[in-house]
Amino acid sequence: MSLKRSKLDSTSDSSGSRRPSFQISELEGIDISAESEKLLQSDHVLWKKKFNRKVQRRVHYLQTKKKYIARLYKEEKNNIEKRIPIDLLTRDWFNENKLTVHSRLYALENLLPALIVALERLLIEVRQNNLTVVEKPHPYFNPINFLAQHLMRNNPRHCDFPESSPYMRGLKQVLEDLRDQVVDIKDNRLAKLKIETKERNKMRIQVKKQLLVHEKRDKQILLAKYEEWIRRIDGTLELALVQNILVSFLDHPMMSSQGKLRKAKWMKMSNHLNLFQHSSQFGTETKCLDLKGLDIRICVK
């Protein structure tokens, strides 16, 4: 140690100052700033390449994992379909009878999930207690009471039943199909109602048109008749109308019950009218005639 210290002291004394371990002064002919920029750029490029490689490896790993999970799920689904044909039993609920689709949908949605689970539990209980070999019913076991208790404890409104049973999985699929069918039926009913309303509107318009045509025709017929029936504005009566009235009075059955004298008066009045019509053909068109003390002007056409 003494030798080393003596050597260090000799070197420090000879130079007059301690020599640093790195170069402080700039070297002639070398640009340090340009070299540092090149080094920084090369480091950035290397880091970017490494980061891109890492991201690509991560993406490739996630893609392969997703494909693997999807393939496993598909294989498991195919194996379940091959191994459990009991799922096909649920298709019996999905028939083409559209009249009972609402009742079947209600049963599948509210009743059957709880009922199937209760029946499975009942069969397990019977198998565990060996009640299938009993000749007489067990005094302390009633299957109906067991089902009722299980349904009361597992209300379908407040319980979510697991899909452990293949029949339950099939019921779920059938339930979705029935819901789609109900939606289609509602759409079809709406379209049918729209078509029926359009047809009813067309029929109503046609009936109105026919009624208007009949009403117009009746008006024309009545106007033609009213021209004969309506009294004239100038206070005259047509001779043909008066003659028709007299004839109708003579033909009335009450005239036979009345006296011959009154009937003779009516006959005389009708004869006067006939004479009046015959004489008016050679004279003026309007004449004045005293009928039963009344001054009536009769227009002769």
C-alpha positions, 0 to 999 in steps of 0.5 A: 500500500505504501508503494502504491501511494508513493507512485500516485504521489509521484505522478500527481506531483510530476504533472502538477494536477490529477488526470481525469478518467475521460476526455473533456476537450473536443477532438479536432476534426470530429463533429460530436452533435452529428454523431449523437443524432445518428445514434439517436435515430438508429436507436429509435428505429430499432425500438420501433421495429421491436415494438411492432414485432411485439404487437404482431406476436400479441395479435397473432396469439389473440387470433389463434386463441379466439379460433381455438375457443370457437373450434372447441365450442363448435366441437362441443356443440356437435358432440352434444347434438350427436350424443343427446337425441332427446333434444329433438323431443322438444320439436313436438311443441313447434308444429304448424298450428297457428291457432294454438301458438299463443297457448303453447308459447305461454306454456313453454315460457311460464309452466314447462321449465319449472315442471320439467325440473320438478319431474326430474327431481321427483324421479331422482327422489323415487330412484334414491328411495327405491320406491319403484319396487314398492307394491303399495304406495308409500304412506309418507310419500305423495308424488303430487304433493312433492311436485306441488311443494317443488313448484311452490319453492321454485316459482318460475317468476323468481327463479332462473333454472339452469340449462343442465338438462338437454330437454331444457336447452331444446325448450329454450330454442323452441321458445325462441322459434315460437316468439319469432312465429308470434311476431310473424303472425302479428305482422300478418294480422296487421297486414290482413287488417289493413287490406280488410279496411281498404276493401271495406272502404271501397265497398262503402264508397260503392254503396254510397255511389249506388245509393246516390244514383237510386236517390237521384232516380227516385227524385226524378220520378217523384218530380215527374209525379209532383208536377201532376200532383202539386197545386198550381201557383195561380190557384187553378186545378187541372181538370184531369186531377179533379176527374180522377178525384171524383172517380176515386170517390165513386169507387170508394166502398164508403160511397155504397154505404151512403145514400143514393142521393149523395151518390147522385150528386157526385155523379152529377158533378162528374157529368158537369165536369165532362160537359165542361171539358167538352165545351172548353175545347171550343172556347177559352182554356180557363173556365169558372165552375161552381162546384158545391158552392165553391168558386174553383178555377179549372185549367183545361189542357 
